[in-house]
Amino acid sequence: MGLRELITDVWSWLDYKPAMADPRRPGRNAWAELTSSWVPDEDLRRLAAYRLLAAYDSNQAGQVAAVTGDDDAGVERRELGDASKLVDTALGYLLGSEQTISVAGAEHADDEPTPEAVQALAVQDRLRAWAEKELVPLRVQQAERTAILLGDAVYTLAWEPGKGRVLLRTWDPGLYFPEWPEDGEQDGAEFPTRVHLAWELPEDKRRGLKTRVRRVTYELGPIGPASRRSTAKDGSPTREYLYADDGAPVLVHGDALNTDTGAITRSYPWAPNRPTPWTCYLTDAEWNLEDLTHADFLYDLPLSKATYRIRSDGEVLDRLDLMVDFIPLIHITNSIPASGEHWGKPTVATVLQALDELSATDTDSSGASATTGSPIIGLAGARLPIDRATGQPLPVKVRAGTVWQLNDNGRMDVLNTAEQLAELRARVDHILDRIAANSRLTAAGLGTLDPTALPSGYALQLALGPLDSLVAAMRLARNHKYAVLLRMVQRLHQAGQAEGWHAGDSLPARLIWGPHTPTDRAAVLDEVVKGVGACVISVETGVRMLSDAGYPIDDAQAEIERIQSRAFDAAGRLADATGDNAAVRRYLGLPERSSEIPATPLIPVEGRD
């Protein structure tokens, strides 16, 4: 099969697969759902890439190869979970031991109780309480595994009036369709002004429902008049904009109309002194698939054929004003996108062909092990048993204790495939080493490195160098997105007037990742003891180092106070026993008294210095 067209884009590393040549007509129609008329042509390669990667994760790459005509014997290919192991290993290193929400300035609420520090601590406590209710660690693990496997992941945030908090949900990136302006740049640092989440709903004969397309749309647009629930001529629910008798728009409480320009502005709780004419609209509608033509793509489905859904509180989701000036959706990329690109790159992208070769080698190794354990035997001059019914020799089977009677010139030849099996196993190890190196997960990171091959801990640190840089790049690609997500959480609570969330600027919050490699706790402890004892580092820094190393320190400030309290109690007892202030100073690690140090009592004890 020759290469008819050279395509260079974010998914070019998959061009060796026939299914990527023409995703709308791949081989034997492997992706039937991609042939739907509403799927935009520019998204076909991305969706086909997602399906191929998902097949590798579920050990179905051989089946896909057989369906698309890439390998007729693909159904017999042995897949032993190597792709899934790479994804899970990268996920573990990315997430680290834990994830913590931190608000800048909250750490100073104890020792420096300024109003700003107290407010930061309060916001941090509220965010952590929200994260516990919304199972944020679980949601993060769901989304990040998808991002590592497919290259992309999607979060949505929504205010739930019944629960009185923001809901966090994760989505398959195959349902995510951003809409960019024709002259806009699809850069990873920019945000689209209109996005869709779309998928097909299967036919439900029991409920009399046909195959449908559901589309959830978030769109930034000018603020409009107030609206209410209404009913269309066909009886379906819709929204109606309200106008006064003189034609003036009816405004939502707090909005203002500029009579000169006709624009409506609004001051949001997080920007009370900065009115803006923009808001976000939510539309959730369905279309019967049979009502759509091949000219009706996702981005311009006919609204006249739409059926709008109704929210739990009775609001019709037809351009519902969410009362926020941002789209509550976050797109996570696994890697830092190239300039002008919007999509990420999965961890297994560069080693996908190596995984194919590893699977083929495993298949060959399985066949070789079968002939080694049950070898092929050639017999000459043997007296074989005869089937009395047919008079033909019975099939010869090799079993324990089997005895063949040979003639004088008879012989038995055995085909020995042990050498070929050993070579195949050595090749498996070679391919695994290449996968470890090229994926930057390293043999040490994957756990396949012999510990005796490393002479020291420094050698292990050098061996983990590529993994460290990989994790640093993956976290860098996510840090800004999670900061934006936490800012959106604050603003949605303010917009919903949740208890405790007062108006004002959103405070900078971020998601802090735990250490991705084990820490030598004994070495850190020794370093802290020596550094604090020599007055090279402060007690605060030492306690923070111990906490980062994994010691169970819940509150650093409280831990410091306990350490200091016990140290001064012990120093008081030493002063009582010896009466030697110099000895007490040495015990506390303080310098000896000099002319520059005022001769003030060191430890206040009743009745003496």
Order of alpha helices (4+ residues) and beta strands (2+ residues): alpha-alpha-alpha-beta-alpha-alpha-beta-beta-beta-beta-beta-beta-beta-beta-beta-beta-beta-beta-beta-alpha-beta-beta-alpha-alpha-alpha-alpha-beta-alpha-alpha-alpha-alpha
